[in-house]
């Protein structure tokens, strides 16, 4: 393996692989000065030769220097108070009571590996190199280690920071960002995702404004309100072309991604723990590690960016034992019965599930003592004596005896005021003294910053999983945090609680998933309220949204796909009229909206199952047959407008190519449309399975695939038609010869 990291004598550092070069140097003043992030350079160390440093009359000069202002200098880890007025990566209080830190190069180290972070999830190493540059504030004896990992085969740069207090007095950290990236002036746009329950992953694309644009969360979860993701793009970048710099975090709590366009039009990106409401007391001799931030650079537009994310998440984030494992098809009880579940009903649904050809029965909410609605019993995790008299292990073994897998729902981080747990341990919740805790879905959040609480949760979940018949766990989390305080921490550490909660959650998940490596964990937070790379490090799939109406779901899947490979997503056929928005749609389109998600299933009651038996059977047979295809392949967004969506999915072995086309509202006399496919073998022949018609790869890419026509008019012979009416969909399946 060639060296991925080079260092010159005068301390210019260059990280280069076939995707990008990232270059910075130690300036004559000892500051880490950023030089280049972009396409790969053949002689990256040479960048500093042509580097221009500007000094303007209007800018303050750095600590007595004549021609050097930090306001006008791209940096690797800026602080505040010594001539840079932009938002800093480090900000806090030193032992003198002021907030001025100044970080200077101390030493560096390169290794051919990557170490995991101690308390937080982190990307896996392998074919990579890591550069650690230690900076120090000699006055206040604060060391800051900047960690950079570059991989041979991925276009992702991993960064994090570690703070070490080497003084004999306390240092207080307020901004402890994971990364800072200063991009040169240019016309940029921002792409980010926002939403709420059942409307996750809406795209917004705006020009980078002057001033500061922030996506963040103060809710205790990464949240669907603003996903922890920002792409800065060259103005006008498209799916196919354009420079893109994208950033996300391996973190599931309060985050912040800042984009600041300064007075000289340079653009600073900061990503990490949200500094709002965060305050960490770093005692002498102690360390503080930030979550990892990931950067992607590409010139190949948004599709190019997504390919890099997808490959990387699959290989380096998501649990490896599920990487290419086909996911079982399933029937989930939630929209089939809600809380009205009991042994007989579950067994009857299991029979129906078997009959329709699914692999797994999932018992969702409602199975534990007293849980007849959402007002009680979270926290207790004992099967309801009346409705499940024989207990969960018995039920699981019965379901398995029918030849199905068995899965179960938990919401372990929560407690209802009406529960045995709350009666016994009222102080185990996040709360602040003297204030009535606010409820969310009638429940309170357990204080996972306390080890006795995570131990209790482990015991409860373990008690069920240890029966050995549980194949799948849906791990839910249904409220945002309020009154965030802990009875387990001193008064002056209360602003550490949110982050300590995450450390506790990760500790718990690590222990559970290590004990049950073969249990398929699905991450859920009212759908996608905590869909991030932190949770994905432990759980190979996520319930992206409670929105199962296909029109609503299309936007959500499309939005999520910018960052996530659909391998890590689940989708099901829900009832019609849809329970969230009342829309009536066909079973076919309901299935199709999630056709490329790895985990596919249904949540339908006995009547729906009976009424649609044949169609469901066919769809589940298709889902089962294609389950191995839906892991490890390449997903491409081809068309996306308010009325049309077209996606391509190419399997990992590139032998099968699927194209899904959706038309939302029908209208007469529409244009005939084509989709130009991407990434095919131009010289190869692709056979369309439905009629064995042969297409040349280059023709599908350059001339395009004629899409089915939407009309209420009469049918002509050589034209392919969509089903009549609104919300129609069509799936092509090509086999490469
Ligand atoms: C959340 C989930 C749903 C379901 C319910 C159960 O809303 O997103 O899928 O599990 O909780 O209460």
Boltz pocket constraint, residues with backbone or C-beta under 6 A from the ligand:
constraints:
  - pocket:
      binder: B
      contacts: [[A, 334], [A, 364], [A, 365], [A, 409], [A, 476], [A, 478], [A, 524], [A, 525], [A, 526], [A, 527], [A, 543], [A, 545], [A, 546]]
      max_distance: 6.0
